[in-house]
Amino acid sequence: MNKPKIVRPDESQPANAVWFDRKKYVTINFRVQKPKNVQVDIQPDKLILCCKNDTDDVFYNELHFFEKVQINDSRERVYDRTINVLLRKVKPDYAWPRLQKDPAKPSWIAVDFDNWRDWEHEEDEGKEEYDRYVDMIQDMTSSNKGEAPDMGDLSDSD
């Protein structure tokens, strides 16, 4: 699938973006009001986005990823106020400390703290909660609570 090469327009500005990391995916939301003429080129090591908003301002973003992504399982979706890009990681279960390869953070990229989770320790926390639940069940079954109450006097009609 050969996409036409996206050329940086002479007069453009970067679209503001927020991102968050998951075990298998990285999600980027470019905040553009009523985007149109949207062009997104996802490559293994970078992404290029070019579009216009409702007032015909031109946006252009070029982003070199921290790690490689699988282009066949990555996609974009255009909404009224955002362009959502879902990137499948080549190395799942590896947390990206930043979105870009370059350690210098551009002003137009921010972390989406509303969707951010520390998933690296999720399995440990889940196991801990499961162990507490198992202990609670064992305590309930091992302690002598007496006989079960007689429920014969309850009616079947409600």
C-alpha positions as CSV (number, residue, x, y, z in Angstrom):
1,M,0.0,0.0,0.0
2,N,1.8,3.1,-1.2
3,K,0.6,6.3,0.4
4,P,1.5,9.6,-1.2
5,K,4.3,11.3,0.6
6,I,3.2,14.0,3.0
7,V,5.1,17.2,2.4
8,R,5.5,19.8,5.1
9,P,3.4,22.9,4.2
10,D,5.2,26.2,4.1
11,E,2.9,27.8,6.8
12,S,1.9,25.3,9.4
13,Q,1.9,24.8,13.2
14,P,2.1,21.6,15.2
15,A,-1.2,20.2,16.6
16,N,-1.2,19.8,20.4
17,A,-1.2,16.2,21.4
18,V,-1.6,14.1,24.5
19,W,-0.4,10.5,24.8
20,F,-0.5,7.5,27.1
21,D,1.2,4.1,27.3
22,R,-0.4,0.6,27.7
23,K,1.1,-2.9,27.6
24,K,0.7,-3.4,23.9
25,Y,-0.3,0.0,22.5
26,V,0.6,3.7,22.7
27,T,-2.2,6.1,22.1
28,I,-1.8,9.7,20.8
29,N,-4.7,12.2,20.6
30,F,-4.0,15.2,18.4
31,R,-6.3,18.0,19.5
32,V,-7.7,19.6,16.3
33,Q,-11.1,21.3,16.1
34,K,-13.2,19.7,13.3
35,P,-10.2,18.3,11.4
36,K,-10.4,18.0,7.6
37,N,-8.1,16.9,4.8
38,V,-6.4,14.6,7.4
39,Q,-3.3,12.7,6.2
40,V,-1.6,10.3,8.6
41,D,1.5,8.3,7.6
42,I,2.5,5.7,10.3
43,Q,5.9,4.3,9.7
44,P,7.8,1.8,11.9
45,D,9.9,4.6,13.5
46,K,7.8,7.7,13.0
47,L,4.5,9.3,12.3
48,I,3.6,12.3,10.1
49,L,0.3,14.1,10.5
50,C,-1.0,16.9,8.3
51,C,-4.5,18.4,8.4
52,K,-6.6,21.6,8.6
53,N,-9.1,22.7,11.3
54,D,-12.4,24.4,10.9
55,T,-10.8,27.8,10.4
56,D,-8.4,26.4,7.8
57,D,-5.3,26.6,10.0
58,V,-2.8,24.0,8.8
59,F,-1.3,21.6,11.2
60,Y,1.8,19.4,10.6
61,N,3.4,17.1,13.1
62,E,6.4,14.8,12.6
63,L,7.2,12.5,15.5
64,H,10.1,10.0,15.8
65,F,9.0,7.2,18.2
66,F,10.9,6.1,21.2
67,E,10.7,2.5,20.0
68,K,9.4,0.8,16.8
69,V,5.7,0.2,16.1
70,Q,3.9,-2.4,14.0
71,I,2.4,-0.4,11.1
72,N,0.0,-3.1,10.0
73,D,-1.7,-3.2,13.5
74,S,-1.7,0.6,14.0
75,R,-4.4,2.9,13.0
76,E,-5.9,6.4,13.2
77,R,-9.5,7.6,13.6
78,V,-10.8,11.1,13.1
79,Y,-13.3,12.6,15.5
80,D,-14.9,16.1,15.8
81,R,-12.2,17.4,18.1
82,T,-9.4,14.9,17.9
83,I,-7.4,12.6,15.7
84,N,-6.8,9.4,17.6
85,V,-3.8,7.3,16.7
86,L,-3.3,3.9,18.1
87,L,0.2,2.4,17.7
88,R,0.9,-1.3,18.3
89,K,4.3,-1.7,20.0
90,V,6.8,-4.1,18.5
91,K,8.0,-4.8,22.1
92,P,4.9,-5.3,24.2
93,D,5.2,-5.2,28.0
94,Y,7.8,-2.5,27.8
95,A,6.9,0.9,29.2
96,W,8.0,3.9,27.1
97,P,9.5,6.5,29.3
98,R,8.6,9.1,26.7
99,L,6.9,9.2,23.3
100,Q,9.8,10.5,21.2
101,K,13.3,9.2,20.6
102,D,14.7,12.6,21.3
103,P,14.9,13.3,25.1
104,A,14.0,17.0,24.5
105,K,10.2,17.3,25.0
106,P,8.5,19.5,22.5
107,S,5.9,22.0,23.9
108,W,3.1,20.4,21.8
109,I,3.3,17.0,23.5
110,A,1.9,16.3,26.9
111,V,1.1,13.1,28.9
112,D,-2.6,12.2,29.1
113,F,-2.8,11.8,32.9
114,D,-6.5,11.1,32.7
115,N,-5.8,7.8,30.9
116,W,-2.3,7.1,32.3
117,R,-1.9,3.9,34.4
118,D,1.2,2.4,35.9
119,W,0.5,-0.9,34.2
120,E,4.0,-2.3,34.9
121,H,2.9,-3.3,38.5
122,E,-0.7,-4.2,37.7
123,E,-0.2,-7.9,37.7
124,D,1.5,-7.8,41.1
125,E,-1.3,-5.7,42.5
126,G,-3.9,-8.0,41.1
127,K,-2.2,-11.1,42.6
128,E,-2.0,-9.3,45.9
129,E,-5.7,-8.6,45.9
130,Y,-6.5,-12.2,44.8
131,D,-4.3,-13.6,47.6
132,R,-6.3,-11.4,50.1
133,Y,-9.6,-12.7,48.7
134,V,-8.5,-16.3,48.9
135,D,-7.4,-15.8,52.6
136,M,-10.7,-14.2,53.4
137,I,-12.6,-17.1,51.8
138,Q,-10.5,-19.6,53.8
139,D,-11.1,-17.7,57.0
140,M,-14.8,-17.8,56.4
141,T,-14.9,-21.5,55.6
142,S,-12.6,-22.5,58.4
143,S,-14.2,-20.7,61.3
144,N,-17.2,-22.4,62.8
145,K,-20.3,-20.3,62.2
146,G,-22.9,-22.9,63.2
147,E,-25.6,-24.3,61.0
148,A,-27.1,-22.5,58.1
149,P,-30.4,-20.8,59.0
150,D,-33.7,-22.4,58.1
151,M,-35.3,-20.5,55.2
152,G,-38.4,-22.7,54.9
153,D,-40.6,-19.8,56.1
154,L,-39.7,-17.5,53.2
155,S,-42.4,-17.3,50.5
156,D,-41.6,-17.9,46.9
157,S,-43.9,-15.1,45.6
158,D,-42.5,-11.6,45.5
